[in-house]
Amino acid sequence: MDEVFLWLWILTHSNRRTGTVPKIHIYVSMVVPPNIAELKNLEVLSFLNNQIKELPTQISSHQKLKHLNLGMNRLNTLPRGFSSLPALEVLDLTYNNLNENCLPGNFFYLTTLCALYLSDNNFEILPPDIGKLTKMQTLNNRDNNLISLPKEIGELTQLKEVYIQGNRLAILPPELGKVADE
């Protein structure tokens, strides 16, 4: 692919003795190569600050991936198999072109997710299925166009940090207070 240039910055190498796993920052221009799926042992993957408009469905083949940074791109959709990341704990989608209609229906099956960063996108609402992310501790949805929060946010009993400044919220659901009481 001539239009794709790929630089791998390997911060650590896999080491059987210490058990360290490679952390790779990948810099691409506009297109993520489908052969990204060949990097099977990744736990941390960052596509931060590129011009990526879409992700290949192969991104969901990373069964060990714990931290995925897709911030500061041009994403306006996520692939359908996105929920097939069984170990994902931290997902950064800040500074993209996403809204509530861009999330695949199975997005909220990411049940291991502890931190979700959706800041600086175009969300007007959070889908009620947000309540399925019961391990969520950090939810950052600042500087969107949120007009309301679903009552299901009260089901996030592990929630410790919520960032919702810079939105159009006039009222908060009483269920949010339930989270603070837990």
C-alpha positions as a Markdown table, in Angstrom:
| # | Residue | x | y | z |
|---|---|---|---|---|
| 1 | Met | 0.0 | 0.0 | 0.0 |
| 2 | Asp | 1.8 | 3.1 | -1.2 |
| 3 | Glu | -0.5 | 5.5 | 0.6 |
| 4 | Val | 0.3 | 3.9 | 3.9 |
| 5 | Phe | 3.5 | 4.5 | 5.8 |
| 6 | Leu | 4.0 | 2.6 | 8.9 |
| 7 | Trp | 6.6 | 3.3 | 11.6 |
| 8 | Leu | 6.8 | 1.0 | 14.6 |
| 9 | Trp | 8.2 | 2.4 | 17.7 |
| 10 | Ile | 8.8 | -0.6 | 20.0 |
| 11 | Leu | 9.1 | 0.6 | 23.6 |
| 12 | Thr | 9.8 | -2.8 | 25.0 |
| 13 | His | 10.5 | -6.2 | 23.5 |
| 14 | Ser | 8.7 | -9.3 | 24.5 |
| 15 | Asn | 10.9 | -11.0 | 27.1 |
| 16 | Arg | 10.1 | -14.5 | 28.3 |
| 17 | Arg | 12.2 | -14.1 | 31.4 |
| 18 | Thr | 10.5 | -10.9 | 32.7 |
| 19 | Gly | 7.1 | -11.4 | 31.0 |
| 20 | Thr | 7.1 | -8.0 | 29.5 |
| 21 | Val | 4.8 | -7.5 | 26.5 |
| 22 | Pro | 5.5 | -5.1 | 23.6 |
| 23 | Lys | 3.9 | -1.7 | 23.7 |
| 24 | Ile | 3.6 | -0.3 | 20.2 |
| 25 | His | 2.7 | 3.2 | 19.0 |
| 26 | Ile | 1.8 | 3.0 | 15.4 |
| 27 | Tyr | 1.8 | 6.1 | 13.2 |
| 28 | Val | -0.1 | 5.8 | 9.9 |
| 29 | Ser | -1.5 | 8.1 | 7.4 |
| 30 | Met | -5.2 | 7.8 | 6.8 |
| 31 | Val | -5.4 | 4.0 | 6.6 |
| 32 | Val | -4.7 | 1.3 | 9.2 |
| 33 | Pro | -3.2 | -1.8 | 7.5 |
| 34 | Pro | -5.3 | -4.9 | 7.9 |
| 35 | Asn | -2.2 | -6.9 | 8.8 |
| 36 | Ile | -2.3 | -5.2 | 12.2 |
| 37 | Ala | -4.0 | -8.4 | 13.3 |
| 38 | Glu | -0.7 | -10.2 | 13.1 |
| 39 | Leu | 0.5 | -8.5 | 16.3 |
| 40 | Lys | -1.3 | -11.0 | 18.5 |
| 41 | Asn | 0.3 | -10.3 | 21.9 |
| 42 | Leu | -0.3 | -6.6 | 22.1 |
| 43 | Glu | -1.6 | -5.2 | 25.3 |
| 44 | Val | -1.2 | -1.5 | 24.5 |
| 45 | Leu | -1.8 | 0.0 | 21.1 |
| 46 | Ser | -1.8 | 3.7 | 20.3 |
| 47 | Phe | -3.0 | 5.3 | 17.0 |
| 48 | Leu | -2.9 | 8.7 | 18.7 |
| 49 | Asn | -2.9 | 11.8 | 16.4 |
| 50 | Asn | -3.2 | 10.5 | 12.9 |
| 51 | Gln | -5.7 | 11.2 | 10.2 |
| 52 | Ile | -7.4 | 7.8 | 10.4 |
| 53 | Lys | -10.9 | 7.8 | 9.1 |
| 54 | Glu | -11.8 | 4.1 | 9.7 |
| 55 | Leu | -10.5 | 1.0 | 11.4 |
| 56 | Pro | -10.3 | -2.4 | 9.8 |
| 57 | Thr | -12.4 | -5.1 | 11.4 |
| 58 | Gln | -9.2 | -7.0 | 12.1 |
| 59 | Ile | -8.6 | -4.6 | 15.1 |
| 60 | Ser | -11.0 | -6.9 | 17.0 |
| 61 | Ser | -8.6 | -9.8 | 16.8 |
| 62 | His | -6.4 | -8.5 | 19.6 |
| 63 | Gln | -7.6 | -10.7 | 22.4 |
| 64 | Lys | -4.9 | -9.5 | 24.8 |
| 65 | Leu | -5.3 | -5.8 | 24.2 |
| 66 | Lys | -5.9 | -3.8 | 27.4 |
| 67 | His | -5.3 | -0.2 | 26.3 |
| 68 | Leu | -6.4 | 1.2 | 22.9 |
| 69 | Asn | -5.8 | 4.9 | 22.1 |
| 70 | Leu | -7.6 | 6.1 | 19.0 |
| 71 | Gly | -7.6 | 9.8 | 20.1 |
| 72 | Met | -7.1 | 12.7 | 17.8 |
| 73 | Asn | -8.1 | 11.1 | 14.5 |
| 74 | Arg | -11.0 | 11.5 | 12.1 |
| 75 | Leu | -13.1 | 8.4 | 13.0 |
| 76 | Asn | -16.8 | 8.7 | 12.3 |
| 77 | Thr | -17.6 | 5.0 | 12.9 |
| 78 | Leu | -16.3 | 2.0 | 14.7 |
| 79 | Pro | -16.2 | -1.5 | 13.2 |
| 80 | Arg | -18.9 | -3.9 | 14.1 |
| 81 | Gly | -16.6 | -6.5 | 15.8 |
| 82 | Phe | -15.3 | -3.8 | 18.1 |
| 83 | Ser | -16.8 | -5.5 | 21.1 |
| 84 | Ser | -14.6 | -8.6 | 20.5 |
| 85 | Leu | -11.8 | -7.2 | 22.7 |
| 86 | Pro | -12.3 | -9.3 | 25.8 |
| 87 | Ala | -9.4 | -7.8 | 27.8 |
| 88 | Leu | -9.9 | -4.1 | 26.9 |
| 89 | Glu | -9.8 | -1.9 | 30.0 |
| 90 | Val | -9.0 | 1.6 | 28.6 |
| 91 | Leu | -10.4 | 3.1 | 25.4 |
| 92 | Asp | -9.6 | 6.6 | 24.3 |
| 93 | Leu | -11.7 | 8.0 | 21.5 |
| 94 | Thr | -11.2 | 11.7 | 22.2 |
| 95 | Tyr | -11.1 | 14.2 | 19.4 |
| 96 | Asn | -12.8 | 12.3 | 16.7 |
| 97 | Asn | -16.0 | 12.8 | 14.7 |
| 98 | Leu | -18.1 | 10.3 | 16.7 |
| 99 | Asn | -21.6 | 10.5 | 18.0 |
| 100 | Glu | -24.2 | 8.1 | 19.5 |
| 101 | Asn | -25.1 | 6.7 | 16.1 |
| 102 | Cys | -21.5 | 5.8 | 15.3 |
| 103 | Leu | -21.2 | 3.1 | 18.0 |
| 104 | Pro | -21.9 | -0.4 | 16.9 |
| 105 | Gly | -24.8 | -2.1 | 18.7 |
| 106 | Asn | -22.4 | -4.5 | 20.4 |
| 107 | Phe | -20.1 | -1.7 | 21.7 |
| 108 | Phe | -21.5 | -2.0 | 25.2 |
| 109 | Tyr | -20.4 | -5.6 | 25.4 |
| 110 | Leu | -16.9 | -4.4 | 26.3 |
| 111 | Thr | -17.6 | -5.5 | 29.9 |
| 112 | Thr | -13.9 | -5.3 | 31.0 |
| 113 | Leu | -13.8 | -1.6 | 30.2 |
| 114 | Cys | -12.7 | 0.5 | 33.2 |
| 115 | Ala | -12.1 | 3.9 | 31.5 |
| 116 | Leu | -13.8 | 5.4 | 28.5 |
| 117 | Tyr | -12.7 | 8.7 | 27.0 |
| 118 | Leu | -15.2 | 10.2 | 24.6 |
| 119 | Ser | -14.4 | 13.9 | 24.9 |
| 120 | Asp | -14.4 | 16.4 | 22.1 |
| 121 | Asn | -16.7 | 14.4 | 19.8 |
| 122 | Asn | -20.4 | 15.1 | 18.8 |
| 123 | Phe | -22.4 | 13.1 | 21.3 |
| 124 | Glu | -25.8 | 14.5 | 22.2 |
| 125 | Ile | -26.8 | 11.5 | 24.3 |
| 126 | Leu | -25.2 | 8.5 | 25.8 |
| 127 | Pro | -27.1 | 5.3 | 24.9 |
| 128 | Pro | -28.9 | 3.6 | 27.8 |
| 129 | Asp | -26.7 | 0.6 | 27.2 |
| 130 | Ile | -23.9 | 2.5 | 28.9 |
| 131 | Gly | -25.2 | 0.8 | 32.1 |
| 132 | Lys | -23.8 | -2.5 | 30.9 |
| 133 | Leu | -20.3 | -1.3 | 31.4 |
| 134 | Thr | -20.4 | -2.2 | 35.1 |
| 135 | Lys | -16.6 | -2.1 | 35.7 |
| 136 | Met | -16.4 | 1.5 | 34.5 |
| 137 | Gln | -14.5 | 3.7 | 36.9 |
| 138 | Thr | -13.7 | 6.7 | 34.6 |
| 139 | Leu | -16.1 | 8.2 | 32.1 |
| 140 | Asn | -14.9 | 11.3 | 30.3 |
| 141 | Asn | -17.5 | 12.9 | 28.0 |
| 142 | Arg | -16.5 | 16.6 | 28.3 |
| 143 | Asp | -16.9 | 19.1 | 25.5 |
| 144 | Asn | -19.6 | 17.3 | 23.4 |
| 145 | Asn | -23.1 | 18.3 | 22.8 |
| 146 | Leu | -24.7 | 16.3 | 25.5 |
| 147 | Ile | -28.3 | 17.3 | 26.3 |
| 148 | Ser | -29.0 | 14.5 | 28.7 |
| 149 | Leu | -27.6 | 11.5 | 30.5 |
| 150 | Pro | -29.5 | 8.2 | 30.7 |
| 151 | Lys | -30.8 | 7.0 | 34.0 |
| 152 | Glu | -28.8 | 3.8 | 33.4 |
| 153 | Ile | -25.7 | 5.7 | 34.4 |
| 154 | Gly | -26.7 | 4.8 | 37.9 |
| 155 | Glu | -25.9 | 1.2 | 37.1 |
| 156 | Leu | -22.2 | 2.1 | 36.9 |
| 157 | Thr | -21.5 | 1.4 | 40.6 |
| 158 | Gln | -17.7 | 1.4 | 40.2 |
| 159 | Leu | -17.7 | 4.9 | 38.8 |
| 160 | Lys | -15.2 | 7.2 | 40.5 |
| 161 | Glu | -14.7 | 9.9 | 37.9 |
| 162 | Val | -17.2 | 11.6 | 35.6 |
| 163 | Tyr | -16.2 | 14.5 | 33.4 |
| 164 | Ile | -19.2 | 16.1 | 31.7 |
| 165 | Gln | -18.3 | 19.8 | 31.6 |
| 166 | Gly | -18.6 | 21.7 | 28.3 |
| 167 | Asn | -22.0 | 20.2 | 27.3 |
| 168 | Arg | -25.5 | 21.4 | 27.2 |
| 169 | Leu | -26.8 | 19.6 | 30.2 |
| 170 | Ala | -29.5 | 21.4 | 32.1 |
| 171 | Ile | -30.3 | 18.6 | 34.5 |
| 172 | Leu | -28.6 | 15.5 | 35.8 |
| 173 | Pro | -30.5 | 12.2 | 36.3 |
| 174 | Pro | -31.1 | 11.5 | 40.0 |
| 175 | Glu | -29.6 | 8.0 | 39.4 |
| 176 | Leu | -26.2 | 9.7 | 39.2 |
| 177 | Gly | -26.5 | 10.4 | 42.9 |
| 178 | Lys | -26.9 | 6.7 | 43.5 |
| 179 | Val | -23.4 | 6.1 | 42.1 |
| 180 | Ala | -22.0 | 8.6 | 44.6 |
| 181 | Asp | -23.7 | 6.7 | 47.5 |
| 182 | Glu | -22.2 | 3.3 | 46.6 |
